[in-house]
Amino acid sequence: MPPAIEIRRVSKKFDIGKESFDSLKERLVHLGRTKSEEFWALREIQIDIAQGETIGLLGHNGSGKSTLLKIIAGILQPTHGEVVTRGRMSALLELGAGFHPDLTGRENVEMNGLLLGLSRRDIAKRFDDIVEFAGEQVASAIDRQVKFYSSGMFVRLGFSVAVSIDPEILLVDEVLAVGDEAFSQKCLAKIKQFQREGRTIVFVTHGADLVREICNRAAVLDHGLQIADGKPAAAIRTFREHLFATGRAGEAQSIEVEDEEERPAGDTRPPRRVKAIRITEVTSSHAHQSERQHVYPGEPVEVEVRYRAEAPFDDPIIGIGLWDPNGHRIWGGNSLTLDASIGRLERGDGSVRFHIASLPLLDGHYTLQIGITDRDGQVIDWIDSMDGFEVGQHDKSVGVVALQVAMERRLVAVGPEQAPTEPTGADADADAAEPTKAADTPAVAEPPAVADQPLINAVESLD
C-alpha cells in the first residue's frame, strides 16, 4: 500500500526584505534595488507517512513545523522537492484560518464546506452536527459575525468543520491548546476515533506528553532540519537533549564550570558547558527482590534517583512519572506537589528516594520518567521511558489499577403472594433437619484494610 503522504526532500526559502517602505512612491523609487535576506525555513525534509499512521511534529518555535504542515496542505509551495498526498484531506491550521471575520458563523461553515469539496446539500445535512459538536456557546452565536468570537469559539467551530467532511488525512496545528479542557478532550476523542478507523493524522504540538499519548511516530525539526524520526519516546528524548545542547532549554540551567582535569598554562579554551544538575542513575527496589524480580499489587516499592550537582543550586524540583504498558501516564508527582522541599543542593553527588507505600497496579511492565526542573519549570535534566518494574498478580482481574474489592451475596425476602410451595416428603424432612441460620446473609470475609496514605508518601533527600 503506498504512503498516504510522501515528503520528498522538501526545502522552503523565504526572501526577507531588510528595508520596509510605507508609501507607493518609496517602493517605486527603490524597485529592484532593495536588499533581501534568504531564510531557509526547511531543508531537505524526507518523510513517508503510511496510511492510518499518526505522526507528531515536534520542535521549538521557528523550527519549521507549521511551514511543513502548510506545504502538505498545499497552502505553500516548496522551493525544492515535492509532496504527494493520497486521499481527501482536511487541515486545521492557525487560529481563524479560512474564516472571514465579517461573515457569520453559519456563512463561514457554508463557505469552508464548499472550499473543502462539499456540495450545498451535503453542508445542509451536516450543519446541525457541526454546530452540535462545536458546543452550546457557538450554537447560540452561529448567526453572529465571527470577529466577535473568542479564540476558543474560533477553534471549536474550525475543528468541527475540519472533521465534518470525514477526511482520510487530517492535519492539526497546535491551535487545540487554545480550547478549554472539555473541548480538548472532545477533540482528542474524535482523533482517537479517526485512528481506529484507519485515517492518517499529522499533529503539530509542543506537548510531548500529548505526542506520547496519541502518536505512534514522531519527527523532530530544528531550524528547518530534520534531526529525528522514530518512536515517540526516542524522538521526545532527542528533542529535549537537543534543546539543552543548543542552549534553548533556559539559561538558568546552562551553567559553565571548569574542566576537572588540569589545563596547561596559556590554554584559552572556554569552560565546558554542562547541566547544572545531572541524573546519574535511577533504580527501583522492593522487599522481595532477592526472591523474585516482579512485585505484587499492594507491596511497597522504592525508587531512588541519584544526581550530580555541578554547582550549588537552590531548591530544584525532582519529579517522577509512571507509565503503563500502553504508554499512558497513570501517575505523576514531584517534590513540590508532595510538599517535600529538596532545599539547597551543594556541589557533588546526592540522591532522593520516592517511597511508594502500596503499589496499586495490576500485571504489566511499567516504565518511569524522571525529571529535574527549577522553580520556574525550566528543564534541567530529563530521562524518558526507562525501565521501572514488573508487576505480577495472583487473581484474574483485568485493567491497570488493583482495587481492594469484596463481593457479598444477599438473599431477597419473598412476599406472601410469591411464597414458594412448601416442601413435602423427604425434602421436608431434610429441611427440618437442617439447623436454622441466624441471618439470611452468608458470612463473607471483610476486605483487607488499606491504610489511608498517598501513592508516594515521602521524598527522602540523601545528600
C-alpha positions as semicolon CSV with decimal commas, in nm:
position;residue;x (nm);y (nm);z (nm)
1;M;0,000;0,000;0,000
2;P;0,156;0,336;-0,099
3;P;0,209;0,600;0,173
4;A;-0,070;0,848;0,241
5;I;0,184;1,133;0,238
6;E;0,526;1,139;0,072
7;I;0,753;1,432;0,161
8;R;1,039;1,413;-0,086
9;R;1,345;1,624;0,001
10;V;1,135;1,934;0,064
11;S;1,307;2,271;0,118
12;K;1,142;2,610;0,158
13;K;1,312;2,950;0,122
14;F;1,170;3,291;0,211
15;D;1,319;3,622;0,095
16;I;1,306;3,865;0,383
17;G;1,347;4,232;0,297
18;K;1,591;4,427;0,511
19;E;1,416;4,758;0,443
20;S;1,048;4,844;0,460
21;F;0,871;5,126;0,275
22;D;0,539;5,274;0,377
23;S;0,439;5,456;0,058
24;L;0,394;5,351;-0,303
25;K;0,639;5,624;-0,412
26;E;0,916;5,481;-0,193
27;R;0,852;5,134;-0,328
28;L;0,871;5,256;-0,689
29;V;1,190;5,455;-0,626
30;H;1,363;5,156;-0,469
31;L;1,215;4,898;-0,707
32;G;1,477;4,637;-0,790
33;R;1,732;4,790;-0,555
34;T;1,608;4,665;-0,221
35;K;1,823;4,412;-0,044
36;S;1,672;4,094;0,086
37;E;1,800;3,812;0,302
38;E;1,743;3,445;0,233
39;F;1,580;3,249;0,512
40;W;1,552;2,872;0,476
41;A;1,257;2,756;0,682
42;L;1,301;2,392;0,573
43;R;1,593;2,198;0,428
44;E;1,583;1,853;0,272
45;I;1,289;1,709;0,472
46;Q;1,228;1,345;0,382
47;I;0,933;1,168;0,549
48;D;0,694;0,897;0,428
49;I;0,372;0,871;0,632
50;A;0,186;0,542;0,597
51;Q;-0,190;0,522;0,567
52;G;-0,351;0,502;0,910
53;E;-0,040;0,640;1,085
54;T;-0,047;0,924;1,339
55;I;0,273;1,128;1,340
56;G;0,359;1,417;1,571
57;L;0,585;1,702;1,461
58;L;0,794;1,838;1,749
59;G;1,024;2,139;1,756
60;H;1,086;2,475;1,919
61;N;0,923;2,795;1,789
62;G;1,062;2,871;1,444
63;S;1,173;2,515;1,372
64;G;0,955;2,486;1,059
65;K;0,671;2,265;1,186
66;S;0,385;2,487;1,073
67;T;0,558;2,566;0,743
68;L;0,583;2,195;0,669
69;L;0,216;2,146;0,759
70;K;0,115;2,426;0,517
71;I;0,320;2,268;0,239
72;I;0,149;1,933;0,299
73;A;-0,188;2,113;0,288
74;G;-0,095;2,282;-0,042
75;I;-0,112;2,634;0,101
76;L;0,259;2,692;0,038
77;Q;0,470;2,553;-0,245
78;P;0,816;2,413;-0,168
79;T;1,123;2,580;-0,316
80;H;1,273;2,237;-0,382
81;G;1,127;1,889;-0,360
82;E;0,766;1,779;-0,367
83;V;0,484;1,646;-0,152
84;V;0,248;1,372;-0,272
85;T;-0,079;1,308;-0,085
86;R;-0,332;1,032;-0,140
87;G;-0,682;1,080;-0,003
88;R;-0,927;1,353;0,091
89;M;-0,752;1,600;0,321
90;S;-0,870;1,847;0,584
91;A;-0,648;2,092;0,772
92;L;-0,692;2,288;1,094
93;L;-0,404;2,534;1,092
94;E;-0,355;2,866;1,270
95;L;-0,636;3,031;1,458
96;G;-0,912;3,154;1,229
97;A;-0,758;3,019;0,909
98;G;-1,022;3,008;0,637
99;F;-1,273;3,218;0,833
100;H;-1,378;3,563;0,714
101;P;-1,427;3,793;1,015
102;D;-1,719;3,983;0,858
103;L;-1,920;3,668;0,785
104;T;-2,137;3,494;1,041
105;G;-2,055;3,154;1,181
106;R;-2,324;2,999;0,960
107;E;-2,186;3,165;0,647
108;N;-1,831;3,061;0,731
109;V;-1,938;2,699;0,778
110;E;-2,104;2,704;0,435
111;M;-1,804;2,874;0,271
112;N;-1,550;2,637;0,427
113;G;-1,761;2,336;0,338
114;L;-1,763;2,443;-0,026
115;L;-1,386;2,501;-0,019
116;L;-1,338;2,152;0,125
117;G;-1,535;1,999;-0,162
118;L;-1,880;1,952;-0,012
119;S;-2,196;2,037;-0,202
120;R;-2,454;2,271;-0,055
121;R;-2,681;1,971;0,004
122;D;-2,406;1,790;0,197
123;I;-2,337;2,100;0,403
124;A;-2,705;2,133;0,491
125;K;-2,716;1,767;0,601
126;R;-2,410;1,806;0,826
127;F;-2,475;2,156;0,954
128;D;-2,658;2,057;1,273
129;D;-2,389;1,801;1,361
130;I;-2,115;2,060;1,305
131;V;-2,282;2,313;1,536
132;E;-2,363;2,049;1,797
133;F;-2,001;1,933;1,809
134;A;-1,883;2,295;1,845
135;G;-2,091;2,335;2,162
136;E;-2,371;2,549;2,301
137;Q;-2,168;2,871;2,311
138;V;-2,101;2,855;1,937
139;A;-2,457;2,740;1,863
140;S;-2,600;3,048;2,036
141;A;-2,372;3,275;1,830
142;I;-2,387;3,094;1,495
143;D;-2,559;3,389;1,325
144;R;-2,316;3,644;1,468
145;Q;-2,008;3,773;1,283
146;V;-1,709;3,560;1,382
147;K;-1,494;3,867;1,451
148;F;-1,688;3,883;1,778
149;Y;-1,599;3,520;1,864
150;S;-1,348;3,435;2,134
151;S;-1,036;3,240;2,036
152;G;-1,185;2,927;2,191
153;M;-1,503;2,963;1,983
154;F;-1,287;3,003;1,671
155;V;-1,110;2,675;1,744
156;R;-1,427;2,483;1,828
157;L;-1,602;2,586;1,508
158;G;-1,290;2,536;1,295
159;F;-1,226;2,185;1,428
160;S;-1,592;2,090;1,386
161;V;-1,582;2,194;1,018
162;A;-1,246;2,019;0,962
163;V;-1,366;1,681;1,088
164;S;-1,714;1,705;0,935
165;I;-1,601;1,608;0,583
166;D;-1,477;1,265;0,701
167;P;-1,118;1,327;0,586
168;E;-0,879;1,047;0,506
169;I;-0,590;1,278;0,604
170;L;-0,624;1,524;0,894
171;L;-0,365;1,798;0,956
172;V;-0,384;1,961;1,300
173;D;-0,167;2,251;1,413
174;E;-0,118;2,340;1,780
175;V;-0,433;2,554;1,791
176;L;-0,602;2,291;2,010
177;A;-0,413;2,441;2,303
178;V;-0,645;2,743;2,277
179;G;-0,963;2,548;2,355
180;D;-1,090;2,470;2,704
181;E;-1,017;2,136;2,869
182;A;-1,360;1,985;2,798
183;F;-1,342;2,061;2,427
184;S;-0,979;1,947;2,407
185;Q;-1,085;1,609;2,545
186;K;-1,368;1,602;2,292
187;C;-1,121;1,670;2,010
188;L;-0,884;1,401;2,132
189;A;-1,171;1,152;2,146
190;K;-1,253;1,239;1,783
191;I;-0,889;1,198;1,682
192;K;-0,876;0,856;1,852
193;Q;-1,193;0,759;1,666
194;F;-1,022;0,854;1,339
195;Q;-0,725;0,640;1,443
196;R;-0,950;0,338;1,497
197;E;-1,098;0,399;1,153
198;G;-0,751;0,391;0,995
199;R;-0,719;0,757;0,897
200;T;-0,387;0,939;0,866
201;I;-0,315;1,224;1,110
202;V;-0,030;1,475;1,118
203;F;-0,020;1,652;1,452
204;V;0,186;1,961;1,544
205;T;0,223;2,039;1,913
206;H;0,464;2,148;2,187
207;G;0,314;1,892;2,424
208;A;0,549;1,596;2,444
209;D;0,303;1,404;2,664
210;L;0,031;1,454;2,403
211;V;0,259;1,315;2,131
212;R;0,337;1,016;2,350
213;E;-0,033;0,955;2,416
214;I;-0,185;0,972;2,068
215;C;0,101;0,932;1,817
216;N;0,271;0,611;1,709
217;R;0,556;0,807;1,549
218;A;0,723;1,145;1,592
219;A;0,961;1,364;1,392
220;V;1,174;1,644;1,539
221;L;1,264;1,962;1,347
222;D;1,525;2,221;1,443
223;H;1,588;2,535;1,237
224;G;1,432;2,364;0,937
225;L;1,641;2,048;0,968
226;Q;1,505;1,703;1,044
227;I;1,703;1,572;1,343
228;A;1,493;1,271;1,448
229;D;1,220;1,041;1,318
230;G;1,103;0,733;1,505
231;K;0,910;0,610;1,808
232;P;0,763;0,891;2,023
233;A;0,972;0,815;2,333
234;A;1,302;0,823;2,142
235;A;1,203;1,136;1,946
236;I;1,099;1,321;2,261
237;R;1,428;1,233;2,428
238;T;1,619;1,364;2,125
239;F;1,406;1,680;2,125
240;R;1,484;1,760;2,489
241;E;1,851;1,673;2,467
242;H;1,889;1,887;2,156
243;L;1,722;2,183;2,327
244;F;1,978;2,164;2,604
245;A;2,273;2,112;2,371
246;T;2,180;2,421;2,168
247;G;2,118;2,635;2,477
248;R;1,742;2,681;2,436
249;A;1,643;2,491;2,750
250;G;1,680;2,804;2,962
251;E;1,989;2,998;3,064
252;A;1,932;2,924;3,433
253;Q;2,015;2,560;3,367
254;S;2,316;2,612;3,137
255;I;2,594;2,695;3,380
256;E;2,963;2,690;3,296
257;V;3,216;2,500;3,505
258;E;3,586;2,442;3,460
259;D;3,707;2,109;3,325
260;E;3,801;1,869;3,602
261;E;4,143;1,794;3,457
262;E;4,426;2,043;3,497
263;R;4,473;2,269;3,198
264;P;4,812;2,377;3,071
265;A;4,923;2,736;3,104
266;G;4,806;2,952;2,819
267;D;4,504;2,731;2,741
268;T;4,236;2,983;2,647
269;R;3,958;2,741;2,572
270;P;3,626;2,843;2,728
271;P;3,500;2,627;3,015
272;R;3,289;2,332;2,909
273;R;2,912;2,362;2,918
274;V;2,734;2,113;3,143
275;K;2,396;2,063;3,306
276;A;2,354;2,230;3,644
277;I;2,222;1,903;3,788
278;R;2,258;1,572;3,607
279;I;2,067;1,249;3,674
280;T;2,331;0,978;3,706
281;E;2,128;0,669;3,798
282;V;1,772;0,558;3,871
283;T;1,691;0,229;4,045
284;S;1,373;0,067;4,177
285;S;1,360;-0,195;4,451
286;H;1,117;-0,390;4,667
287;A;1,135;-0,607;4,978
288;H;1,131;-0,944;4,794
289;Q;1,381;-0,856;4,524
290;S;1,621;-1,137;4,629
291;E;1,347;-1,397;4,567
292;R;1,177;-1,256;4,255
293;Q;1,213;-0,963;4,022
294;H;0,843;-0,883;3,992
295;V;0,634;-0,712;4,259
296;Y;0,276;-0,797;4,352
297;P;-0,010;-0,545;4,387
298;G;-0,016;-0,387;4,731
299;E;0,354;-0,433;4,800
300;P;0,580;-0,132;4,872
301;V;0,826;-0,010;4,611
302;E;1,111;0,238;4,636
303;V;1,257;0,446;4,351
304;E;1,597;0,608;4,408
305;V;1,720;0,894;4,188
306;R;2,093;0,969;4,204
307;Y;2,223;1,300;4,073
308;R;2,534;1,515;4,048
309;A;2,518;1,890;4,108
310;E;2,792;2,079;3,926
311;A;2,742;2,388;4,141
312;P;2,523;2,492;4,436
313;F;2,156;2,510;4,336
314;D;1,861;2,641;4,538
315;D;1,558;2,416;4,578
316;P;1,529;2,224;4,250
317;I;1,216;2,020;4,181
318;I;1,267;1,647;4,127
319;G;0,973;1,457;3,982
320;I;0,869;1,108;3,880
321;G;0,610;0,980;3,633
322;L;0,471;0,629;3,597
323;W;0,359;0,491;3,259
324;D;0,155;0,178;3,188
325;P;0,237;-0,087;2,921
326;N;0,022;0,101;2,666
327;G;0,221;0,422;2,702
328;H;-0,036;0,611;2,913
329;R;0,074;0,815;3,211
330;I;-0,106;0,683;3,517
331;W;0,059;0,896;3,783
332;G;0,299;1,186;3,818
333;G;0,429;1,386;4,113
334;N;0,730;1,580;4,232
335;S;0,891;1,728;4,539
336;L;0,667;2,035;4,508
337;T;0,333;1,854;4,477
338;L;0,437;1,609;4,752
339;D;0,524;1,903;4,981
340;A;0,878;1,773;5,031
341;S;1,117;2,057;4,951
342;I;1,464;1,948;4,837
343;G;1,630;2,262;4,974
344;R;1,970;2,385;4,866
345;L;2,197;2,140;4,687
346;E;2,570;2,176;4,727
347;R;2,811;2,074;4,457
348;G;2,861;1,699;4,450
349;D;2,664;1,374;4,440
350;G;2,337;1,301;4,616
351;S;2,010;1,115;4,583
352;V;1,642;1,122;4,670
353;R;1,413;0,827;4,733
354;F;1,045;0,804;4,647
355;H;0,865;0,559;4,878
356;I;0,552;0,400;4,726
357;A;0,373;0,260;5,029
358;S;0,140;0,023;4,842
359;L;0,163;-0,027;4,465
360;P;-0,197;-0,030;4,337
361;L;-0,122;-0,175;3,991
362;L;-0,205;-0,493;3,802
363;D;0,005;-0,718;3,579
364;G;0,240;-0,547;3,332
365;H;0,574;-0,376;3,278
366;Y;0,570;-0,015;3,396
367;T;0,822;0,249;3,291
368;L;0,947;0,555;3,473
369;Q;1,003;0,915;3,371
370;I;1,237;1,122;3,587
371;G;1,284;1,497;3,560
372;I;1,460;1,783;3,737
373;T;1,345;2,143;3,689
374;D;1,393;2,477;3,857
375;R;1,114;2,658;4,040
376;D;1,001;2,823;3,714
377;G;0,956;2,486;3,541
378;Q;1,264;2,511;3,318
379;V;1,401;2,164;3,248
380;I;1,746;2,091;3,392
381;D;1,765;1,718;3,313
382;W;1,515;1,459;3,198
383;I;1,506;1,084;3,137
384;D;1,219;0,926;2,944
385;S;1,087;0,570;2,922
386;M;1,337;0,398;3,144
387;D;1,277;0,051;3,290
388;G;1,072;0,066;3,609
389;F;0,936;-0,259;3,745
390;E;0,737;-0,568;3,652
391;V;0,409;-0,632;3,830
392;G;0,253;-0,978;3,861
393;Q;-0,078;-1,074;4,016
394;H;-0,247;-1,373;4,180
395;D;-0,604;-1,325;4,054
396;K;-0,753;-1,278;3,707
397;S;-0,853;-0,912;3,737
398;V;-0,803;-0,702;3,425
399;G;-0,709;-0,338;3,375
400;V;-0,439;-0,126;3,534
401;V;-0,546;-0,048;3,892
402;A;-0,557;-0,311;4,167
403;L;-0,865;-0,236;4,376
404;Q;-0,950;-0,398;4,709
405;V;-1,294;-0,535;4,623
406;A;-1,509;-0,785;4,817
407;M;-1,839;-0,929;4,693
408;E;-2,127;-1,046;4,904
409;R;-2,450;-1,222;4,816
410;R;-2,779;-1,126;4,978
411;L;-3,098;-1,337;4,976
412;V;-3,405;-1,128;4,896
413;A;-3,713;-1,198;5,113
414;V;-4,011;-1,328;4,915
415;G;-4,354;-1,173;4,975
416;P;-4,666;-1,379;5,067
417;E;-4,809;-1,358;4,717
418;Q;-4,484;-1,503;4,579
419;A;-4,421;-1,756;4,857
420;P;-4,270;-2,080;4,732
421;T;-4,453;-2,409;4,769
422;E;-4,386;-2,584;5,099
423;P;-4,157;-2,884;5,055
424;T;-4,310;-3,223;5,124
425;G;-4,192;-3,575;5,196
426;A;-3,822;-3,640;5,209
427;D;-3,746;-3,279;5,114
428;A;-3,945;-3,154;5,413
429;D;-3,765;-3,393;5,648
430;A;-3,428;-3,278;5,513
431;D;-3,521;-2,913;5,560
432;A;-3,640;-2,980;5,912
433;A;-3,312;-3,149;5,998
434;E;-3,108;-2,853;5,875
435;P;-3,025;-2,605;6,151
436;T;-3,175;-2,260;6,118
437;K;-2,929;-1,983;6,029
438;A;-2,922;-1,665;6,230
439;A;-2,934;-1,444;5,921
440;D;-3,008;-1,473;5,551
441;T;-2,675;-1,320;5,454
442;P;-2,384;-1,566;5,444
443;A;-2,066;-1,465;5,618
444;V;-1,816;-1,307;5,378
445;A;-1,465;-1,209;5,479
446;E;-1,411;-0,838;5,503
447;P;-1,163;-0,690;5,250
448;P;-0,820;-0,627;5,395
449;A;-0,782;-0,287;5,550
450;V;-0,588;-0,035;5,342
451;A;-0,410;0,246;5,517
452;D;-0,520;0,594;5,413
453;Q;-0,195;0,714;5,260
454;P;-0,084;0,865;4,930
455;L;0,073;0,666;4,649
456;I;0,411;0,817;4,730
457;N;0,422;0,920;5,090
458;A;0,768;1,066;5,121
459;V;1,056;1,207;4,930
460;E;1,373;1,149;5,130
461;S;1,680;1,352;5,047
462;L;2,003;1,162;5,090
463;D;2,259;1,436;5,027
